[in-house]
Amino acid sequence: MFEEVSHSALTYIQDPPQKWANLQDCVEFTCTGMYNIVMYFSGIQTAGSFRPNVPAIFNIISNNKESVSAQVISTCNLQN
């Protein structure tokens, strides 16, 4: 149940901070875990004055800039 949740506040996935770069594991690259997030929602119900504009079943994926996974899925719409 999303109650009093505006569309713009539905979720937030931050970019990995550069300080997460680990010279032993990833050299100068940051951890890319946040680029590989997938959230699945089903049976969605909304209530209140602020409601997200979402269907009953939907997915959220991170905007993976490196491999552009969000851009290769034809049904994916970028939300800001």
Biopython code that builds the backbone (N, CA, C, O; Angstrom):
import numpy as np
from Bio.PDB.StructureBuilder import StructureBuilder

atoms = [
    (1, "MET", "N", (0.850, -1.172, 0.000)),
    (1, "MET", "CA", (0.000, 0.000, 0.000)),
    (1, "MET", "C", (0.895, 1.236, 0.000)),
    (1, "MET", "O", (1.748, 1.409, 0.871)),
    (2, "PHE", "N", (0.681, 2.081, -0.992)),
    (2, "PHE", "CA", (1.334, 3.384, -1.027)),
    (2, "PHE", "C", (0.300, 4.411, -0.565)),
    (2, "PHE", "O", (-0.644, 4.720, -1.291)),
    (3, "GLU", "N", (0.482, 4.927, 0.624)),
    (3, "GLU", "CA", (-0.453, 5.908, 1.168)),
    (3, "GLU", "C", (0.284, 7.220, 1.388)),
    (3, "GLU", "O", (1.294, 7.280, 2.089)),
    (4, "GLU", "N", (-0.247, 8.269, 0.769)),
    (4, "GLU", "CA", (0.371, 9.604, 0.830)),
    (4, "GLU", "C", (1.817, 9.567, 0.327)),
    (4, "GLU", "O", (2.718, 10.120, 0.957)),
    (5, "VAL", "N", (2.021, 8.910, -0.808)),
    (5, "VAL", "CA", (3.334, 8.829, -1.447)),
    (5, "VAL", "C", (3.207, 9.431, -2.829)),
    (5, "VAL", "O", (2.497, 8.889, -3.676)),
    (6, "SER", "N", (3.886, 10.546, -3.073)),
    (6, "SER", "CA", (3.833, 11.155, -4.406)),
    (6, "SER", "C", (4.663, 10.327, -5.378)),
    (6, "SER", "O", (5.541, 9.569, -4.966)),
    (7, "HIS", "N", (4.385, 10.472, -6.651)),
    (7, "HIS", "CA", (5.084, 9.703, -7.679)),
    (7, "HIS", "C", (6.599, 9.945, -7.607)),
    (7, "HIS", "O", (7.386, 9.011, -7.760)),
    (8, "SER", "N", (6.998, 11.187, -7.376)),
    (8, "SER", "CA", (8.429, 11.509, -7.351)),
    (8, "SER", "C", (9.136, 10.939, -6.118)),
    (8, "SER", "O", (10.366, 10.884, -6.089)),
    (9, "ALA", "N", (8.392, 10.520, -5.115)),
    (9, "ALA", "CA", (8.993, 9.966, -3.898)),
    (9, "ALA", "C", (8.840, 8.453, -3.818)),
    (9, "ALA", "O", (9.078, 7.867, -2.762)),
    (10, "LEU", "N", (8.456, 7.821, -4.894)),
    (10, "LEU", "CA", (8.211, 6.382, -4.890)),
    (10, "LEU", "C", (9.457, 5.595, -4.502)),
    (10, "LEU", "O", (9.381, 4.670, -3.693)),
    (11, "THR", "N", (10.590, 5.952, -5.065)),
    (11, "THR", "CA", (11.848, 5.289, -4.734)),
    (11, "THR", "C", (13.011, 6.202, -5.097)),
    (11, "THR", "O", (12.860, 7.146, -5.873)),
    (12, "TYR", "N", (14.159, 5.908, -4.532)),
    (12, "TYR", "CA", (15.383, 6.655, -4.851)),
    (12, "TYR", "C", (16.539, 5.674, -4.857)),
    (12, "TYR", "O", (16.758, 4.957, -3.880)),
    (13, "ILE", "N", (17.273, 5.641, -5.948)),
    (13, "ILE", "CA", (18.461, 4.806, -6.051)),
    (13, "ILE", "C", (19.627, 5.736, -6.340)),
    (13, "ILE", "O", (19.717, 6.316, -7.422)),
    (14, "GLN", "N", (20.501, 5.873, -5.388)),
    (14, "GLN", "CA", (21.613, 6.807, -5.568)),
    (14, "GLN", "C", (22.708, 6.204, -6.439)),
    (14, "GLN", "O", (22.839, 4.984, -6.537)),
    (15, "ASP", "N", (23.485, 7.067, -7.064)),
    (15, "ASP", "CA", (24.673, 6.613, -7.764)),
    (15, "ASP", "C", (25.712, 6.228, -6.709)),
    (15, "ASP", "O", (25.768, 6.856, -5.652)),
    (16, "PRO", "N", (26.531, 5.214, -6.972)),
    (16, "PRO", "CA", (27.547, 4.846, -5.984)),
    (16, "PRO", "C", (28.588, 5.959, -5.856)),
    (16, "PRO", "O", (29.092, 6.446, -6.868)),
    (17, "PRO", "N", (28.916, 6.364, -4.638)),
    (17, "PRO", "CA", (29.909, 7.418, -4.444)),
    (17, "PRO", "C", (31.289, 6.966, -4.927)),
    (17, "PRO", "O", (31.642, 5.794, -4.794)),
    (18, "GLN", "N", (32.057, 7.880, -5.478)),
    (18, "GLN", "CA", (33.405, 7.569, -5.965)),
    (18, "GLN", "C", (34.278, 7.029, -4.837)),
    (18, "GLN", "O", (35.176, 6.223, -5.080)),
    (19, "LYS", "N", (34.022, 7.469, -3.602)),
    (19, "LYS", "CA", (34.850, 7.011, -2.479)),
    (19, "LYS", "C", (34.693, 5.514, -2.213)),
    (19, "LYS", "O", (35.460, 4.940, -1.441)),
    (20, "TRP", "N", (33.700, 4.873, -2.850)),
    (20, "TRP", "CA", (33.545, 3.433, -2.701)),
    (20, "TRP", "C", (34.541, 2.656, -3.557)),
    (20, "TRP", "O", (34.601, 1.429, -3.477)),
    (21, "ALA", "N", (35.319, 3.358, -4.373)),
    (21, "ALA", "CA", (36.317, 2.670, -5.198)),
    (21, "ALA", "C", (37.286, 1.928, -4.276)),
    (21, "ALA", "O", (37.817, 2.506, -3.328)),
    (22, "ASN", "N", (37.505, 0.668, -4.558)),
    (22, "ASN", "CA", (38.366, -0.180, -3.747)),
    (22, "ASN", "C", (39.533, -0.614, -4.623)),
    (22, "ASN", "O", (39.352, -1.388, -5.562)),
    (23, "LEU", "N", (40.704, -0.129, -4.328)),
    (23, "LEU", "CA", (41.863, -0.403, -5.174)),
    (23, "LEU", "C", (42.175, -1.898, -5.274)),
    (23, "LEU", "O", (42.725, -2.336, -6.284)),
    (24, "GLN", "N", (41.841, -2.685, -4.261)),
    (24, "GLN", "CA", (42.126, -4.123, -4.309)),
    (24, "GLN", "C", (41.136, -4.889, -5.179)),
    (24, "GLN", "O", (41.510, -5.870, -5.821)),
    (25, "ASP", "N", (39.872, -4.450, -5.206)),
    (25, "ASP", "CA", (38.842, -5.186, -5.940)),
    (25, "ASP", "C", (38.483, -4.554, -7.278)),
    (25, "ASP", "O", (38.370, -5.249, -8.288)),
    (26, "CYS", "N", (38.305, -3.246, -7.284)),
    (26, "CYS", "CA", (37.723, -2.592, -8.453)),
    (26, "CYS", "C", (38.606, -1.510, -9.055)),
    (26, "CYS", "O", (38.149, -0.756, -9.915)),
    (27, "VAL", "N", (39.834, -1.417, -8.634)),
    (27, "VAL", "CA", (40.781, -0.379, -9.072)),
    (27, "VAL", "C", (40.130, 0.979, -8.828)),
    (27, "VAL", "O", (39.705, 1.244, -7.704)),
    (28, "GLU", "N", (40.033, 1.853, -9.838)),
    (28, "GLU", "CA", (39.471, 3.183, -9.610)),
    (28, "GLU", "C", (37.966, 3.237, -9.833)),
    (28, "GLU", "O", (37.361, 4.302, -9.707)),
    (29, "PHE", "N", (37.355, 2.103, -10.163)),
    (29, "PHE", "CA", (35.912, 2.073, -10.398)),
    (29, "PHE", "C", (35.159, 1.907, -9.083)),
    (29, "PHE", "O", (35.615, 1.199, -8.185)),
    (30, "THR", "N", (34.014, 2.558, -8.975)),
    (30, "THR", "CA", (33.195, 2.402, -7.780)),
    (30, "THR", "C", (32.433, 1.086, -7.837)),
    (30, "THR", "O", (32.337, 0.456, -8.891)),
    (31, "CYS", "N", (31.903, 0.687, -6.718)),
    (31, "CYS", "CA", (31.046, -0.500, -6.660)),
    (31, "CYS", "C", (29.843, -0.274, -7.580)),
    (31, "CYS", "O", (29.239, 0.799, -7.551)),
    (32, "THR", "N", (29.498, -1.247, -8.374)),
    (32, "THR", "CA", (28.387, -1.081, -9.323)),
    (32, "THR", "C", (27.109, -1.750, -8.846)),
    (32, "THR", "O", (26.161, -1.877, -9.622)),
    (33, "GLY", "N", (27.056, -2.177, -7.600)),
    (33, "GLY", "CA", (25.868, -2.847, -7.090)),
    (33, "GLY", "C", (24.605, -2.024, -7.256)),
    (33, "GLY", "O", (23.546, -2.577, -7.551)),
    (34, "MET", "N", (24.695, -0.722, -7.074)),
    (34, "MET", "CA", (23.513, 0.129, -7.197)),
    (34, "MET", "C", (23.038, 0.251, -8.648)),
    (34, "MET", "O", (21.923, 0.709, -8.894)),
    (35, "TYR", "N", (23.860, -0.149, -9.595)),
    (35, "TYR", "CA", (23.442, -0.141, -10.998)),
    (35, "TYR", "C", (22.690, -1.419, -11.361)),
    (35, "TYR", "O", (22.200, -1.544, -12.483)),
    (36, "ASN", "N", (22.592, -2.352, -10.445)),
    (36, "ASN", "CA", (21.993, -3.655, -10.732)),
    (36, "ASN", "C", (20.777, -3.935, -9.864)),
    (36, "ASN", "O", (20.504, -5.088, -9.530)),
    (37, "ILE", "N", (20.048, -2.895, -9.499)),
    (37, "ILE", "CA", (18.885, -3.042, -8.631)),
    (37, "ILE", "C", (17.632, -3.267, -9.472)),
    (37, "ILE", "O", (17.389, -2.557, -10.448)),
    (38, "VAL", "N", (16.843, -4.262, -9.079)),
    (38, "VAL", "CA", (15.540, -4.512, -9.693)),
    (38, "VAL", "C", (14.529, -4.660, -8.563)),
    (38, "VAL", "O", (14.734, -5.441, -7.634)),
    (39, "MET", "N", (13.440, -3.907, -8.650)),
    (39, "MET", "CA", (12.354, -4.013, -7.669)),
    (39, "MET", "C", (11.091, -4.426, -8.411)),
    (39, "MET", "O", (10.782, -3.883, -9.472)),
    (40, "TYR", "N", (10.362, -5.386, -7.855)),
    (40, "TYR", "CA", (9.135, -5.893, -8.461)),
    (40, "TYR", "C", (7.983, -5.583, -7.513)),
    (40, "TYR", "O", (8.040, -5.915, -6.329)),
    (41, "PHE", "N", (6.940, -4.946, -8.035)),
    (41, "PHE", "CA", (5.766, -4.605, -7.248)),
    (41, "PHE", "C", (4.534, -5.236, -7.900)),
    (41, "PHE", "O", (4.364, -5.158, -9.116)),
    (42, "SER", "N", (3.682, -5.853, -7.096)),
    (42, "SER", "CA", (2.428, -6.404, -7.633)),
    (42, "SER", "C", (1.312, -6.180, -6.622)),
    (42, "SER", "O", (1.558, -6.032, -5.425)),
    (43, "GLY", "N", (0.084, -6.158, -7.124)),
    (43, "GLY", "CA", (-1.057, -5.929, -6.250)),
    (43, "GLY", "C", (-1.048, -4.551, -5.617)),
    (43, "GLY", "O", (-1.480, -4.385, -4.476)),
    (44, "ILE", "N", (-0.565, -3.579, -6.340)),
    (44, "ILE", "CA", (-0.384, -2.236, -5.791)),
    (44, "ILE", "C", (-1.725, -1.575, -5.497)),
    (44, "ILE", "O", (-2.652, -1.611, -6.306)),
    (45, "GLN", "N", (-1.796, -0.980, -4.331)),
    (45, "GLN", "CA", (-2.940, -0.165, -3.947)),
    (45, "GLN", "C", (-2.409, 1.184, -3.484)),
    (45, "GLN", "O", (-1.333, 1.267, -2.892)),
    (46, "THR", "N", (-3.160, 2.229, -3.756)),
    (46, "THR", "CA", (-2.766, 3.567, -3.335)),
    (46, "THR", "C", (-3.916, 4.218, -2.581)),
    (46, "THR", "O", (-5.081, 3.870, -2.773)),
    (47, "ALA", "N", (-3.568, 5.171, -1.717)),
    (47, "ALA", "CA", (-4.580, 5.892, -0.952)),
    (47, "ALA", "C", (-4.038, 7.267, -0.590)),
    (47, "ALA", "O", (-2.826, 7.486, -0.574)),
    (48, "GLY", "N", (-4.941, 8.183, -0.303)),
    (48, "GLY", "CA", (-4.551, 9.502, 0.149)),
    (48, "GLY", "C", (-4.540, 10.535, -0.955)),
    (48, "GLY", "O", (-4.906, 10.250, -2.095)),
    (49, "SER", "N", (-4.120, 11.730, -0.607)),
    (49, "SER", "CA", (-4.076, 12.846, -1.560)),
    (49, "SER", "C", (-2.923, 12.726, -2.537)),
    (49, "SER", "O", (-3.047, 13.116, -3.698)),
    (50, "PHE", "N", (-1.800, 12.188, -2.074)),
    (50, "PHE", "CA", (-0.621, 12.002, -2.920)),
    (50, "PHE", "C", (-0.522, 10.531, -3.270)),
    (50, "PHE", "O", (-0.388, 9.675, -2.395)),
    (51, "ARG", "N", (-0.592, 10.247, -4.583)),
    (51, "ARG", "CA", (-0.550, 8.856, -5.035)),
    (51, "ARG", "C", (0.392, 8.736, -6.227)),
    (51, "ARG", "O", (0.368, 9.584, -7.119)),
    (52, "PRO", "N", (1.211, 7.705, -6.254)),
    (52, "PRO", "CA", (2.045, 7.498, -7.437)),
    (52, "PRO", "C", (1.184, 7.027, -8.609)),
    (52, "PRO", "O", (0.203, 6.310, -8.419)),
    (53, "ASN", "N", (1.551, 7.427, -9.790)),
    (53, "ASN", "CA", (0.840, 7.026, -11.007)),
    (53, "ASN", "C", (1.484, 5.744, -11.528)),
    (53, "ASN", "O", (2.334, 5.782, -12.418)),
    (54, "VAL", "N", (1.071, 4.613, -10.964)),
    (54, "VAL", "CA", (1.668, 3.324, -11.320)),
    (54, "VAL", "C", (0.570, 2.294, -11.570)),
    (54, "VAL", "O", (-0.523, 2.399, -11.014)),
    (55, "PRO", "N", (0.862, 1.296, -12.413)),
    (55, "PRO", "CA", (-0.098, 0.206, -12.609)),
    (55, "PRO", "C", (-0.069, -0.753, -11.416)),
    (55, "PRO", "O", (0.753, -0.596, -10.513)),
    (56, "ALA", "N", (-0.948, -1.726, -11.410)),
    (56, "ALA", "CA", (-1.031, -2.692, -10.304)),
    (56, "ALA", "C", (0.209, -3.584, -10.224)),
    (56, "ALA", "O", (0.543, -4.084, -9.150)),
    (57, "ILE", "N", (0.887, -3.787, -11.348)),
    (57, "ILE", "CA", (2.120, -4.567, -11.383)),
    (57, "ILE", "C", (3.156, -3.766, -12.160)),
    (57, "ILE", "O", (2.896, -3.341, -13.285)),
    (58, "PHE", "N", (4.322, -3.559, -11.570)),
    (58, "PHE", "CA", (5.385, -2.843, -12.281)),
    (58, "PHE", "C", (6.743, -3.174, -11.672)),
    (58, "PHE", "O", (6.835, -3.704, -10.565)),
    (59, "ASN", "N", (7.784, -2.852, -12.414)),
    (59, "ASN", "CA", (9.171, -3.035, -11.982)),
    (59, "ASN", "C", (9.867, -1.689, -11.945)),
    (59, "ASN", "O", (9.508, -0.764, -12.674)),
    (60, "ILE", "N", (10.852, -1.597, -11.099)),
    (60, "ILE", "CA", (11.756, -0.441, -11.093)),
    (60, "ILE", "C", (13.157, -1.007, -11.221)),
    (60, "ILE", "O", (13.539, -1.916, -10.483)),
    (61, "ILE", "N", (13.924, -0.466, -12.160)),
    (61, "ILE", "CA", (15.324, -0.848, -12.286)),
    (61, "ILE", "C", (16.157, 0.424, -12.234)),
    (61, "ILE", "O", (15.678, 1.506, -12.574)),
    (62, "SER", "N", (17.390, 0.288, -11.812)),
    (62, "SER", "CA", (18.264, 1.456, -11.756)),
    (62, "SER", "C", (18.651, 1.875, -13.170)),
    (62, "SER", "O", (18.660, 1.063, -14.095)),
    (63, "ASN", "N", (18.968, 3.144, -13.316)),
    (63, "ASN", "CA", (19.373, 3.697, -14.602)),
    (63, "ASN", "C", (20.859, 3.424, -14.789)),
    (63, "ASN", "O", (21.702, 4.278, -14.515)),
    (64, "ASN", "N", (21.161, 2.231, -15.255)),
    (64, "ASN", "CA", (22.528, 1.758, -15.390)),
    (64, "ASN", "C", (23.219, 2.456, -16.555)),
    (64, "ASN", "O", (23.028, 2.082, -17.712)),
    (65, "LYS", "N", (24.007, 3.453, -16.251)),
    (65, "LYS", "CA", (24.660, 4.249, -17.293)),
    (65, "LYS", "C", (25.762, 3.478, -18.020)),
    (65, "LYS", "O", (26.037, 3.752, -19.188)),
    (66, "GLU", "N", (26.396, 2.514, -17.342)),
    (66, "GLU", "CA", (27.498, 1.780, -17.962)),
    (66, "GLU", "C", (27.024, 0.807, -19.038)),
    (66, "GLU", "O", (27.575, 0.783, -20.139)),
    (67, "SER", "N", (26.006, 0.003, -18.726)),
    (67, "SER", "CA", (25.559, -0.982, -19.719)),
    (67, "SER", "C", (24.197, -0.624, -20.310)),
    (67, "SER", "O", (23.636, -1.394, -21.090)),
    (68, "VAL", "N", (23.678, 0.510, -19.951)),
    (68, "VAL", "CA", (22.397, 1.034, -20.450)),
    (68, "VAL", "C", (21.285, -0.017, -20.452)),
    (68, "VAL", "O", (20.499, -0.087, -21.397)),
    (69, "SER", "N", (21.217, -0.825, -19.406)),
    (69, "SER", "CA", (20.193, -1.881, -19.350)),
    (69, "SER", "C", (18.788, -1.310, -19.412)),
    (69, "SER", "O", (17.900, -1.927, -20.002)),
    (70, "ALA", "N", (18.568, -0.149, -18.818)),
    (70, "ALA", "CA", (17.232, 0.452, -18.858)),
    (70, "ALA", "C", (16.866, 0.897, -20.267)),
    (70, "ALA", "O", (15.683, 0.985, -20.596)),
    (71, "GLN", "N", (17.842, 1.173, -21.090)),
    (71, "GLN", "CA", (17.582, 1.652, -22.442)),
    (71, "GLN", "C", (17.325, 0.530, -23.435)),
    (71, "GLN", "O", (16.772, 0.780, -24.506)),
    (72, "VAL", "N", (17.710, -0.694, -23.112)),
    (72, "VAL", "CA", (17.519, -1.800, -24.055)),
    (72, "VAL", "C", (16.237, -2.577, -23.796)),
    (72, "VAL", "O", (15.908, -3.486, -24.558)),
    (73, "ILE", "N", (15.511, -2.242, -22.748)),
    (73, "ILE", "CA", (14.227, -2.879, -22.466)),
    (73, "ILE", "C", (13.149, -1.992, -23.067)),
    (73, "ILE", "O", (12.933, -0.875, -22.599)),
    (74, "SER", "N", (12.477, -2.475, -24.091)),
    (74, "SER", "CA", (11.565, -1.638, -24.884)),
    (74, "SER", "C", (10.405, -1.065, -24.078)),
    (74, "SER", "O", (9.889, 0.001, -24.415)),
    (75, "THR", "N", (9.989, -1.751, -23.023)),
    (75, "THR", "CA", (8.848, -1.277, -22.230)),
    (75, "THR", "C", (9.273, -0.385, -21.059)),
    (75, "THR", "O", (8.433, 0.029, -20.261)),
    (76, "CYS", "N", (10.549, -0.095, -20.955)),
    (76, "CYS", "CA", (11.061, 0.705, -19.841)),
    (76, "CYS", "C", (10.888, 2.193, -20.147)),
    (76, "CYS", "O", (11.215, 2.649, -21.243)),
    (77, "ASN", "N", (10.372, 2.946, -19.176)),
    (77, "ASN", "CA", (10.209, 4.388, -19.297)),
    (77, "ASN", "C", (11.025, 5.070, -18.210)),
    (77, "ASN", "O", (10.866, 4.754, -17.031)),
    (78, "LEU", "N", (11.891, 5.995, -18.586)),
    (78, "LEU", "CA", (12.699, 6.725, -17.625)),
    (78, "LEU", "C", (11.795, 7.647, -16.814)),
    (78, "LEU", "O", (11.023, 8.427, -17.371)),
    (79, "GLN", "N", (11.902, 7.547, -15.508)),
    (79, "GLN", "CA", (11.158, 8.395, -14.588)),
    (79, "GLN", "C", (12.152, 9.258, -13.826)),
    (79, "GLN", "O", (13.148, 8.752, -13.310)),
    (80, "ASN", "N", (11.891, 10.531, -13.753)),
    (80, "ASN", "CA", (12.773, 11.427, -12.986)),
    (80, "ASN", "C", (12.101, 11.866, -11.714)),
    (80, "ASN", "O", (12.684, 12.622, -10.937)),
]
sb = StructureBuilder()
sb.init_structure("model")
sb.init_model(0)
sb.init_chain("A")
sb.init_seg("    ")
for serial, (resi, resn, name, xyz) in enumerate(atoms, 1):
    if name == "N":
        sb.init_residue(resn, " ", resi, " ")
    sb.init_atom(name, np.array(xyz, "f"), 0.0, 1.0, " ", f" {name:<3s}", serial, name[0])
structure = sb.get_structure()
